């Protein structure tokens, strides 16, 4: 049966599950992952990269927990708290998926989804501990708790990443996840939008119960942080994509796409400070902009993808690194997302350096794994297109790189890059895989297993051209695509 047709039948069956669960008293916990946990390994002629990835892999896997009341989970907060935080889980998602921790990620996301409440103004629990309760360090009661307002939006966009990576229809059909998404982009926005302009903002009296940014350092108290606008943009964009993937109403999906575009245009025009060459940091309670230089408030918008290409060029030229290991763990993806591959690789390596202060903080090793697999090696599962894409981004100092046992969609792949001019892919799963092999540059053809095949050209990041071929890879089959002349 064709995979897309099979997915439609699965979605139809899952839509009937809520009624069945109501009769039996509840839904079963997430099933066993189809991925072997920790199967992904890296080999390379770049010794520091190979050693750093192995450290990141082992350290991240060391945070995986089971047998606790909360269910399967991994640490995503300050080590020693025995907890996971909504921001950290969202940020660690792709690293977790590359490590085969789909079961854990789905369980943790559900826990956050069901924690949102009218009594907390549709905020959830900022941290949940292994005992399946809001972490006492951050929560005392519904009137006194810690919450950073970008978190709902961040978790929503991470759900789209998980769906694209795993092809698991639960990310589309689970009623708790869908209610979380719906309420986040309706009730949550309405409750935190006092002036009705569609932008989430915090009141002066909200205190730690509604912090309008992820920035927790000094400076004027804002009403809306730039990262909050960016996260809201990403959530609208993600929800539109999830609605389309699940067969939702096209007009509704288009409405959320339009809202994302409105936020993107507003941010890139109204928030840009030409004199400073960067965006404003926040809007204060009197309606004025604050331009205090806070690197995190420029990094997050790049990470969420709200920054338009013509703004990114100038912004990246003068961007300062974050002040702590958490903020710096966003840098590699932010730079890769906008085509600054050499700088991105330097930041990725820096995350793995043995002398990096607090490098064990969970966000750091998890994102080092995710950044290596998803961005450096360019392995991009796309359930929405029923394919896996590869696009190498190796710097000159990396001659070759091989990833083995990468869990994608319903199977596993081995990927071997020689520079940015040759990719070999082996299908280790039990289903045929559609592979889009992408390379930088504008080419009429690519060599597929030694034979010339017409290539398709497209504009890539920042409009730089790239070329690709689309292939079918059978079970156990290995195929190689090479740039002509290499």
C-alpha positions as CSV (number, residue, x, y, z in Angstrom):
1,X,0.0,0.0,0.0
2,X,1.3,3.5,-0.8
3,X,2.6,5.2,2.3
4,X,0.4,8.3,1.8
5,X,-2.7,6.1,1.5
6,X,-1.7,4.1,4.5
7,X,-1.3,7.3,6.5
8,X,-4.9,8.4,5.6
9,X,-6.2,5.1,7.0
10,X,-4.1,5.5,10.1
11,X,-5.4,9.0,10.7
12,X,-9.0,7.9,10.2
13,X,-8.6,5.1,12.7
14,X,-6.9,7.4,15.2
15,X,-9.7,9.9,15.0
16,X,-12.0,7.2,16.4
17,X,-9.7,6.5,19.4
18,X,-11.0,9.3,21.7
19,X,-14.4,7.7,21.8
20,X,-13.0,4.3,22.5
21,X,-10.8,5.7,25.3
22,X,-13.8,7.4,26.9
23,X,-15.4,3.9,27.2
24,X,-12.3,2.3,28.7
25,X,-11.3,5.2,31.0
26,X,-8.3,6.6,29.3
27,X,-5.6,6.4,26.6
28,X,-2.6,4.1,26.7
29,X,0.8,5.6,27.2
30,X,3.0,6.1,24.0
31,X,4.1,2.8,22.6
32,X,7.7,1.6,22.1
33,X,9.7,3.7,19.7
34,X,10.5,2.1,16.4
35,X,13.9,3.6,16.6
36,X,16.8,1.9,18.6
37,X,17.7,4.4,21.2
38,X,21.2,5.7,20.7
39,X,21.8,3.9,17.4
40,X,23.2,6.9,15.6
41,X,27.0,7.1,15.4
42,X,29.4,9.4,13.7
43,X,32.7,8.8,12.0
44,X,34.9,11.5,10.3
45,X,38.4,12.5,9.4
46,X,37.9,15.5,11.7
47,X,39.0,14.2,15.1
48,X,37.5,16.9,17.2
49,X,34.1,16.6,15.5
50,X,34.1,12.8,16.0
51,X,35.2,13.0,19.6
52,X,32.8,15.9,20.3
53,X,29.8,14.1,18.8
54,X,30.5,10.9,20.8
55,X,30.7,13.0,24.0
56,X,27.4,14.8,23.2
57,X,25.7,11.5,22.3
58,X,26.8,9.7,25.5
59,X,26.0,12.7,27.7
60,X,22.5,13.1,26.2
61,X,21.8,9.4,26.5
62,X,22.9,9.6,30.2
63,X,20.0,11.9,30.8
64,X,17.3,9.4,29.7
65,X,15.1,8.2,32.5
66,X,12.5,5.5,32.9
67,X,10.5,3.8,35.7
68,X,9.3,7.1,37.2
69,X,5.6,8.2,37.8
70,X,5.9,10.7,35.0
71,X,6.6,8.0,32.4
72,X,9.5,7.8,29.9
73,X,11.4,11.1,29.9
74,X,14.8,12.7,29.7
75,X,16.3,15.6,31.7
76,X,15.7,19.0,30.2
77,X,16.4,21.4,33.0
78,X,19.2,22.2,35.4
79,X,20.9,18.8,36.2
80,X,19.9,17.6,39.6
81,X,16.3,18.9,39.5
82,X,15.0,15.6,38.1
83,X,12.8,17.6,35.8
84,X,12.1,18.8,32.3
85,X,11.4,22.4,31.3
86,X,9.1,23.5,28.4
87,X,11.7,25.6,26.7
88,X,14.5,23.1,27.0
89,X,12.3,20.2,25.7
90,X,11.3,22.3,22.7
91,X,15.0,23.0,22.0
92,X,16.2,19.5,22.6
93,X,13.6,17.9,20.4
94,X,15.6,17.3,17.2
95,X,18.6,16.0,19.1
96,X,16.2,13.6,21.0
97,X,14.7,12.4,17.7
98,X,18.1,11.8,16.2
99,X,18.9,9.7,19.3
100,X,15.7,7.7,18.9
101,X,13.9,9.2,21.9
102,X,10.6,9.6,20.2
103,X,8.6,7.8,22.9
104,X,10.1,10.1,25.6
105,X,9.5,13.3,23.6
106,X,5.9,12.4,22.9
107,X,5.2,11.6,26.5
108,X,6.8,14.8,27.8
109,X,5.0,17.0,25.2
110,X,1.7,15.5,26.2
111,X,2.4,16.2,29.9
112,X,2.9,19.9,29.0
113,X,-0.1,20.0,26.7
114,X,-2.5,18.8,29.4
115,X,-1.0,21.2,32.0
116,X,-2.4,24.3,30.4
117,X,-5.3,25.7,32.3
118,X,-7.8,28.6,32.4
119,X,-6.9,29.3,36.0
120,X,-3.3,29.9,34.9
121,X,-4.3,32.0,31.9
122,X,-3.7,29.1,29.6
123,X,-0.1,28.8,30.7
124,X,1.2,25.3,31.5
125,X,3.7,24.0,34.0
126,X,7.1,25.5,33.3
127,X,8.8,22.4,34.7
128,X,7.5,19.0,35.4
129,X,9.5,16.6,37.7
130,X,9.9,12.8,37.7
131,X,7.0,12.5,40.2
132,X,4.6,13.9,37.5
133,X,4.0,17.2,39.3
134,X,4.9,20.8,38.6
135,X,8.4,21.2,39.9
136,X,8.2,22.8,43.3
137,X,11.0,25.2,42.6
138,X,8.9,27.0,40.0
139,X,5.3,26.4,41.1
140,X,3.5,27.0,44.4
141,X,-0.1,27.5,43.3
142,X,-2.0,28.8,40.2
143,X,-1.5,32.4,41.3
144,X,2.2,32.0,42.1
145,X,4.4,30.3,39.5
146,X,7.2,30.9,37.0
147,X,6.3,31.1,33.3
148,X,8.0,32.5,30.2
149,X,5.3,33.4,27.7
150,X,7.2,32.2,24.5
151,X,7.0,28.6,25.9
152,X,3.5,27.6,24.6
153,X,4.5,28.8,21.1
154,X,7.9,27.1,21.3
155,X,6.4,23.7,22.2
156,X,3.9,24.0,19.4
157,X,6.6,24.6,16.7
158,X,8.6,21.7,18.1
159,X,5.7,19.4,17.6
160,X,5.9,20.1,13.8
161,X,9.5,19.2,13.8
162,X,8.7,15.9,15.6
163,X,5.9,15.1,13.1
164,X,8.2,15.7,10.1
165,X,11.0,13.6,11.6
166,X,9.0,10.6,12.7
167,X,5.9,10.4,10.5
168,X,4.0,9.4,13.6
169,X,0.3,10.4,13.1
170,X,-0.1,10.9,16.9
171,X,1.5,14.3,16.5
172,X,-1.4,15.2,14.3
173,X,-4.4,13.4,15.8
174,X,-3.8,13.2,19.6
175,X,-6.7,15.1,21.1
176,X,-4.6,16.6,24.0
177,X,-2.0,17.9,21.6
178,X,-4.6,19.4,19.3
179,X,-6.5,21.1,22.1
180,X,-3.1,22.6,23.3
181,X,-2.4,23.9,19.8
182,X,-6.0,25.3,19.4
183,X,-6.1,27.0,22.8
184,X,-2.5,28.4,22.5
185,X,-3.4,30.2,19.3
186,X,-6.8,31.4,20.6
187,X,-7.5,31.5,24.3
188,X,-3.8,32.0,25.3
189,X,-3.3,34.8,22.8
190,X,-6.6,36.5,23.8
191,X,-5.8,36.3,27.5
192,X,-2.4,37.9,27.1
193,X,-3.3,40.5,24.4
194,X,-4.7,43.3,26.5
195,X,-4.8,45.9,23.6
196,X,-6.1,43.5,21.0
197,X,-3.3,44.0,18.5
198,X,-2.7,40.3,18.2
199,X,0.7,40.4,19.9
200,X,1.1,38.6,23.2
201,X,2.2,40.9,26.0
202,X,2.5,40.9,29.8
203,X,1.0,43.3,32.2
204,X,3.2,45.2,34.7
205,X,1.6,43.3,37.5
206,X,2.1,39.8,36.0
207,X,5.6,39.4,37.5
208,X,7.2,36.0,37.1
209,X,3.8,34.5,36.3
210,X,4.0,35.9,32.8
211,X,7.5,36.8,31.7
212,X,7.2,38.1,28.1
213,X,10.6,36.8,26.9
214,X,13.1,34.0,27.5
215,X,15.6,36.6,28.7
216,X,16.0,36.5,32.4
217,X,18.8,39.0,32.9
218,X,18.8,42.7,33.6
219,X,17.3,45.7,31.7
220,X,14.0,47.5,31.6
221,X,10.9,45.3,32.3
222,X,9.3,44.7,28.9
223,X,5.7,44.1,27.8
224,X,6.7,42.1,24.7
225,X,10.1,40.7,23.9
226,X,11.3,40.2,20.3
227,X,11.7,36.5,21.0
228,X,8.0,36.3,22.0
229,X,7.0,37.8,18.6
230,X,9.3,35.4,16.8
231,X,8.0,32.4,18.7
232,X,4.4,33.4,18.1
233,X,5.2,33.6,14.4
234,X,6.8,30.1,14.4
235,X,3.7,28.7,16.2
236,X,1.3,30.1,13.6
237,X,3.4,28.8,10.8
238,X,3.7,25.3,12.4
239,X,0.0,25.1,13.2
240,X,-0.9,25.8,9.6
241,X,1.4,23.0,8.4
242,X,0.1,20.6,11.0
243,X,-3.5,21.3,10.0
244,X,-2.7,20.7,6.3
245,X,-0.8,17.4,7.2
246,X,-3.8,16.2,9.2
247,X,-6.3,17.0,6.5
248,X,-7.7,20.0,8.2
249,X,-9.7,22.8,6.6
250,X,-7.5,24.6,4.0
251,X,-9.1,27.9,4.8
252,X,-8.2,27.6,8.5
253,X,-4.6,26.7,7.7
254,X,-4.4,29.6,5.3
255,X,-5.6,31.9,8.1
256,X,-2.8,30.9,10.4
257,X,-0.3,31.2,7.6
258,X,-1.6,34.7,7.0
259,X,-1.2,35.6,10.7
260,X,2.4,34.3,10.6
261,X,3.1,36.5,7.6
262,X,1.5,39.5,9.4
263,X,3.8,39.0,12.4
264,X,6.8,38.5,10.2
265,X,6.2,41.7,8.2
266,X,5.5,43.7,11.4
267,X,8.7,42.5,13.1
268,X,11.0,43.0,10.2
269,X,9.7,46.5,9.5
270,X,8.6,48.0,12.8
271,X,11.2,46.4,15.1
272,X,14.2,46.9,12.9
273,X,16.6,49.6,14.0
274,X,18.7,50.7,11.0
275,X,21.1,52.8,13.0
276,X,22.0,49.9,15.3
277,X,21.9,47.3,12.5
278,X,19.7,45.0,14.6
279,X,16.3,44.6,15.9
280,X,14.8,46.3,18.9
281,X,14.9,44.2,22.0
282,X,11.4,44.7,23.3
283,X,8.4,47.0,23.6
284,X,8.0,48.6,27.0
285,X,4.8,49.1,28.9
286,X,4.5,52.7,27.7
287,X,4.6,51.5,24.1
288,X,8.1,52.6,23.3
289,X,10.9,50.4,22.0
290,X,13.9,49.4,24.0
291,X,17.1,48.8,22.1
292,X,19.3,47.5,24.9
293,X,21.9,45.2,23.3
294,X,21.0,41.7,24.5
295,X,22.4,39.0,22.2
296,X,19.7,36.4,23.1
297,X,17.0,38.7,21.7
298,X,18.7,38.7,18.3
299,X,19.5,35.0,18.4
300,X,16.0,33.7,19.1
301,X,14.4,35.5,16.2
302,X,17.0,33.9,13.9
303,X,16.3,30.5,15.5
304,X,12.6,30.8,14.9
305,X,13.1,31.9,11.3
306,X,11.1,35.2,11.5
307,X,14.1,37.3,10.2
308,X,13.9,38.1,6.5
309,X,17.0,37.4,4.4
310,X,17.9,41.1,3.8
311,X,17.8,41.7,7.5
312,X,19.7,38.6,8.4
313,X,22.7,39.5,6.3
314,X,23.4,42.7,8.3
315,X,22.3,41.2,11.6
316,X,24.6,38.2,11.4
317,X,27.5,40.4,10.5
318,X,27.5,42.1,13.9
319,X,25.8,39.5,16.1
320,X,27.4,38.9,19.5
321,X,27.3,35.4,21.1
322,X,25.1,34.6,24.0
323,X,26.2,35.0,27.5
324,X,25.7,31.5,28.8
325,X,25.8,27.9,27.5
326,X,22.0,27.8,27.0
327,X,22.0,30.7,24.7
328,X,25.1,29.6,22.8
329,X,23.4,26.3,22.1
330,X,21.0,28.1,19.7
331,X,23.8,29.7,17.7
332,X,24.7,26.8,15.3
333,X,21.1,26.4,14.1
334,X,20.6,30.2,13.8
335,X,23.7,30.5,11.6
336,X,23.0,27.4,9.5
337,X,19.4,28.5,9.0
338,X,20.7,31.6,7.2
339,X,23.5,30.0,5.2
340,X,26.5,31.0,7.4
341,X,27.8,27.5,7.4
342,X,31.4,28.1,8.4
343,X,30.5,30.2,11.4
344,X,27.8,27.7,12.3
345,X,30.3,24.9,12.3
346,X,32.6,26.8,14.6
347,X,29.7,27.4,17.1
348,X,28.8,23.7,16.8
349,X,32.4,22.6,17.7
350,X,32.5,25.1,20.5
351,X,29.5,23.3,22.1
352,X,31.6,20.1,22.4
353,X,34.8,21.6,23.6
354,X,36.0,19.8,26.8
355,X,36.8,23.1,28.6
356,X,33.4,24.7,27.9
357,X,31.9,25.9,31.2
358,X,28.7,24.0,32.0
359,X,28.8,22.0,28.8
360,X,26.9,19.2,30.5
361,X,23.7,21.4,30.7
362,X,21.2,19.1,28.8
363,X,20.3,21.6,26.1
364,X,24.0,21.7,25.0
365,X,24.7,18.0,24.3
366,X,21.2,17.4,22.8
367,X,21.5,20.3,20.4
368,X,25.0,19.4,19.5
369,X,23.6,16.0,18.4
370,X,20.7,17.6,16.6
371,X,22.8,20.3,15.0
372,X,25.3,17.7,13.6
373,X,22.6,15.4,12.2
374,X,20.0,17.9,11.0
375,X,22.3,20.8,9.9
376,X,25.9,19.8,9.4
377,X,25.0,16.5,7.7
378,X,21.8,18.0,6.5
379,X,19.6,15.0,7.2
380,X,16.1,16.3,7.0
381,X,13.2,13.9,7.3
382,X,10.0,15.4,5.7
383,X,6.9,13.4,6.5
384,X,4.8,16.0,4.8
385,X,6.5,15.1,1.5
386,X,7.1,11.4,2.3
387,X,10.8,11.7,1.8
388,X,14.2,12.2,3.5
389,X,16.4,15.0,2.2
390,X,20.2,15.3,2.6
391,X,22.1,18.5,2.0
392,X,25.8,18.4,3.2
393,X,27.2,21.6,4.8
394,X,30.7,20.4,5.5
395,X,33.4,23.1,5.9
396,X,36.8,22.8,4.2
397,X,38.4,21.2,7.2
398,X,36.0,18.2,7.1
399,X,36.9,15.9,4.3
400,X,34.2,13.3,5.0
401,X,31.6,12.5,7.5
402,X,29.5,9.4,8.0
403,X,26.4,8.9,10.2
404,X,25.1,5.4,10.8
405,X,21.9,4.3,12.3
406,X,20.0,7.6,11.9
407,X,16.3,7.0,12.8
408,X,14.1,8.8,10.3
409,X,10.4,8.3,9.5
410,X,9.8,4.6,10.0
411,X,13.3,3.3,9.5
412,X,17.1,3.9,9.7
413,X,19.6,5.4,7.3
414,X,23.4,5.5,6.9
415,X,24.6,8.7,5.3
416,X,28.2,9.3,4.0
417,X,29.3,12.7,2.7
418,X,32.6,13.4,0.9
419,X,32.9,17.1,1.2
420,X,29.8,18.8,-0.3
421,X,30.0,17.0,-3.6
422,X,29.2,13.3,-2.9
423,X,26.6,11.6,-0.8
424,X,26.1,7.8,-0.3
425,X,22.9,6.7,1.4
426,X,22.0,3.2,2.7
427,X,18.5,2.2,3.6
428,X,18.6,0.1,6.8
429,X,14.9,0.1,7.4
430,X,12.2,-2.3,6.3
431,X,10.4,0.1,3.8
432,X,11.4,1.8,0.6
433,X,12.7,5.4,1.1
434,X,12.3,8.4,-1.2
435,X,15.5,10.3,-1.1
436,X,16.1,13.9,-2.2
437,X,19.8,14.4,-2.6
438,X,20.6,18.1,-2.6
439,X,23.9,19.8,-3.3
440,X,25.0,23.5,-3.4
441,X,25.3,25.0,-6.8
442,X,23.4,25.3,-10.1
443,X,23.8,22.1,-12.1
444,X,22.0,20.6,-15.1
445,X,22.7,17.0,-14.0
446,X,24.1,14.9,-11.1
447,X,25.8,11.5,-11.2
448,X,23.7,8.8,-9.7
449,X,25.5,5.5,-9.2
450,X,27.9,6.6,-12.0
451,X,25.2,7.6,-14.5
452,X,24.2,11.1,-15.4
453,X,20.7,12.1,-14.3
454,X,18.9,15.4,-15.0
455,X,18.9,17.6,-11.9
456,X,16.3,20.0,-10.6
457,X,17.4,23.5,-9.6
458,X,15.9,25.7,-6.9
459,X,16.9,28.7,-4.8
460,X,18.3,27.7,-1.5
461,X,19.0,29.6,1.7
462,X,19.4,33.3,1.1
463,X,18.6,32.7,-2.6
464,X,21.8,30.7,-3.2
465,X,21.1,28.1,-5.9
466,X,21.2,24.4,-5.2
467,X,20.4,21.3,-7.3
468,X,18.9,17.9,-6.5
469,X,17.6,14.5,-7.7
470,X,14.8,12.5,-6.3
471,X,15.4,8.7,-5.9
472,X,13.8,5.6,-4.6
473,X,16.0,3.6,-2.2
474,X,14.9,0.0,-1.7
475,X,15.3,-2.0,1.6
476,X,19.0,-2.7,2.1
477,X,19.9,-0.7,-1.0
478,X,22.8,1.8,-1.2
479,X,22.9,4.6,-3.8
480,X,25.5,7.3,-4.4
481,X,24.9,10.8,-5.9
482,X,27.9,12.9,-6.9
483,X,28.4,16.4,-8.4
484,X,29.8,16.1,-11.9
485,X,33.6,16.4,-12.1
486,X,34.1,15.3,-8.5
